[in-house]
Amino acid sequence: MKITRLIIALLILAFISGCAVEKGKLSGDQGKKTVVTMDQAITEYLENSIIPIPEPPGVKTFAAYDLLGVSENGNEKTAYLLADIRTYGVEPSVGIGPRSASFLPLALTMREENGSFTVVGHRQPRDGTYNWPDIKQIFPQEYHERILNYHKTGKGQEMEQSIREKVNNYLKTAGIEYTG
């Protein structure tokens, strides 16, 4: 009986404490929430989570993608896309210009809450002889032909141009002129 009362008292105390913390949070941020669009979440993830090696100082990652489609399962979505991810030197001390580039098909797993998206993981095909079998396993069949013949569409050049524009805009905000 005493244990039951103790447990009830602790639960009530925990509930009251939780309410007090929530009240404090609301007054601190004035109830404002930042909504992250699907495009913002995907771009942020591509630029910060795909390349496993941290960027050295003076180097920044830029990305563009072509969304092939999205499948939904409750509040979880899978975005199927082809991504162009490139690193650039963005400081004169390391040299301004391209460093590395990756072009790969990805399946990003996202969660949506209140209209805001978060990427929680990804799947990508392995290299070499595993590449095509992995693509067939990861991607719905309706995207296989587009992935296989993507080089013929011209969209790869569009993504590359988009990245160049992002790089130029980034460098302009840093006061650096670059025409690459």
C-alpha positions as CSV (number, residue, x, y, z in Angstrom):
1,M,0.0,0.0,0.0
2,K,2.8,2.4,0.9
3,I,4.6,1.6,-2.3
4,T,1.5,2.3,-4.3
5,R,1.1,5.7,-2.7
6,L,4.8,6.4,-3.3
7,I,4.5,5.5,-7.0
8,I,1.4,7.6,-7.4
9,A,3.1,10.6,-5.6
10,L,6.1,10.3,-7.9
11,L,4.0,10.1,-11.0
12,I,2.1,13.2,-10.0
13,L,5.3,15.0,-9.2
14,A,6.8,14.0,-12.6
15,F,3.7,15.2,-14.4
16,I,3.7,18.5,-12.6
17,S,7.4,19.0,-13.3
18,G,6.9,18.1,-17.0
19,C,4.1,20.7,-17.3
20,A,6.3,23.4,-15.7
21,V,9.1,22.7,-18.1
22,E,6.8,22.9,-21.1
23,K,5.4,26.2,-19.9
24,G,8.9,27.6,-19.6
25,K,9.7,26.4,-23.1
26,L,6.7,28.1,-24.6
27,S,7.5,31.5,-23.1
28,G,11.2,31.2,-24.2
29,D,10.5,30.7,-27.9
30,Q,7.2,32.5,-28.0
31,G,5.6,29.4,-29.5
32,K,7.3,29.9,-32.9
33,K,8.3,26.7,-34.8
34,T,10.6,26.5,-37.8
35,V,9.0,24.5,-40.6
36,V,11.6,22.6,-42.7
37,T,10.4,21.8,-46.2
38,M,11.2,18.5,-47.9
39,D,13.7,20.3,-50.2
40,Q,15.5,21.9,-47.3
41,A,15.7,18.6,-45.3
42,I,17.0,16.7,-48.4
43,T,19.6,19.4,-49.3
44,E,20.8,19.7,-45.7
45,Y,21.2,15.9,-45.4
46,L,23.0,15.6,-48.7
47,E,25.4,18.4,-47.9
48,N,26.1,17.2,-44.3
49,S,25.6,13.5,-44.0
50,I,26.5,11.5,-47.2
51,I,30.2,12.1,-47.4
52,P,31.6,10.2,-44.4
53,I,34.9,12.2,-44.1
54,P,34.6,15.6,-42.4
55,E,35.5,18.6,-44.6
56,P,38.9,20.2,-43.9
57,P,38.9,23.9,-43.0
58,G,38.1,26.0,-46.0
59,V,36.2,23.3,-47.9
60,K,32.4,23.2,-48.2
61,T,30.0,20.6,-49.6
62,F,27.2,21.6,-52.0
63,A,24.5,19.4,-53.4
64,A,21.7,19.2,-56.0
65,Y,19.3,16.4,-56.7
66,D,16.6,15.1,-59.0
67,L,13.7,13.7,-57.1
68,L,12.5,10.6,-58.9
69,G,9.5,10.0,-56.6
70,V,8.3,9.6,-53.0
71,S,6.6,6.7,-51.3
72,E,4.6,7.1,-48.1
73,N,4.1,4.9,-45.1
74,G,2.2,6.9,-42.3
75,N,4.3,9.8,-41.2
76,E,7.4,8.2,-42.8
77,K,8.4,8.9,-46.4
78,T,11.1,7.5,-48.7
79,A,12.4,10.0,-51.3
80,Y,14.1,8.3,-54.3
81,L,16.6,10.6,-56.0
82,L,19.8,11.0,-57.9
83,A,22.2,13.3,-56.1
84,D,25.1,15.3,-57.3
85,I,27.3,16.1,-54.3
86,R,30.5,18.2,-54.7
87,T,33.1,19.7,-52.4
88,Y,34.7,23.1,-53.2
89,G,37.6,25.0,-51.7
90,V,35.9,28.2,-50.5
91,E,38.9,30.1,-48.9
92,P,41.9,31.5,-50.7
93,S,44.2,29.8,-48.2
94,V,43.2,26.3,-49.5
95,G,42.5,27.3,-53.1
96,I,39.1,28.3,-54.6
97,G,37.6,25.6,-56.8
98,P,36.3,22.1,-57.1
99,R,37.7,19.3,-54.9
100,S,35.6,16.2,-55.3
101,A,32.3,15.0,-56.8
102,S,29.9,12.2,-56.3
103,F,26.9,11.3,-58.4
104,L,24.7,8.6,-56.9
105,P,21.2,7.3,-56.5
106,L,19.9,7.4,-53.0
107,A,16.8,6.5,-51.0
108,L,16.3,8.9,-48.1
109,T,14.0,8.0,-45.2
110,M,12.2,11.0,-43.8
111,R,9.7,11.7,-41.1
112,E,7.1,14.4,-41.3
113,E,5.7,16.1,-38.2
114,N,3.4,19.1,-38.4
115,G,4.5,19.8,-42.0
116,S,8.2,19.8,-41.1
117,F,10.6,17.2,-42.5
118,T,13.6,15.4,-41.0
119,V,15.8,12.9,-42.9
120,V,16.5,10.0,-40.5
121,G,18.7,7.8,-42.8
122,H,19.5,6.7,-46.3
123,R,20.3,3.7,-48.4
124,Q,22.6,3.7,-51.4
125,P,23.8,1.0,-53.7
126,R,27.3,-0.4,-53.3
127,D,30.0,0.0,-56.0
128,G,31.1,-2.4,-58.7
129,T,29.3,-5.6,-59.4
130,Y,26.9,-4.9,-56.5
131,N,25.6,-1.6,-57.9
132,W,22.9,-2.8,-60.3
133,P,21.5,-5.6,-58.0
134,D,21.4,-3.0,-55.1
135,I,19.6,-0.5,-57.3
136,K,17.0,-3.1,-58.1
137,Q,16.6,-3.9,-54.5
138,I,16.5,-0.4,-53.1
139,F,14.5,1.4,-55.8
140,P,11.0,0.6,-57.1
141,Q,11.1,-0.8,-60.6
142,E,9.5,2.3,-62.1
143,Y,12.8,4.2,-61.5
144,H,15.2,1.6,-62.8
145,E,15.2,2.7,-66.4
146,R,15.6,6.4,-65.4
147,I,18.6,5.6,-63.2
148,L,20.2,3.4,-65.9
149,N,19.8,6.0,-68.6
150,Y,20.1,9.2,-66.6
151,H,23.2,10.3,-68.4
152,K,21.1,10.7,-71.6
153,T,18.6,13.2,-70.1
154,G,20.8,16.3,-69.6
155,K,19.6,16.7,-66.0
156,G,23.1,15.9,-64.7
157,Q,24.4,19.0,-66.4
158,E,21.5,21.0,-64.8
159,M,22.4,19.8,-61.4
160,E,26.1,20.6,-62.0
161,Q,25.0,24.2,-63.0
162,S,22.8,24.5,-60.0
163,I,25.8,23.6,-57.7
164,R,28.0,26.1,-59.5
165,E,25.4,28.8,-58.9
166,K,25.3,27.9,-55.2
167,V,29.1,28.0,-55.0
168,N,29.2,31.4,-56.7
169,N,26.5,32.8,-54.4
170,Y,28.2,31.4,-51.3
171,L,31.5,33.0,-52.4
172,K,29.9,36.3,-53.2
173,T,28.5,36.5,-49.6
174,A,32.1,35.9,-48.4
175,G,33.3,38.7,-50.7
176,I,35.2,36.4,-53.1
177,E,34.7,36.6,-56.9
178,Y,34.8,33.2,-58.6
179,T,33.8,32.4,-62.2
180,G,34.1,28.6,-62.1
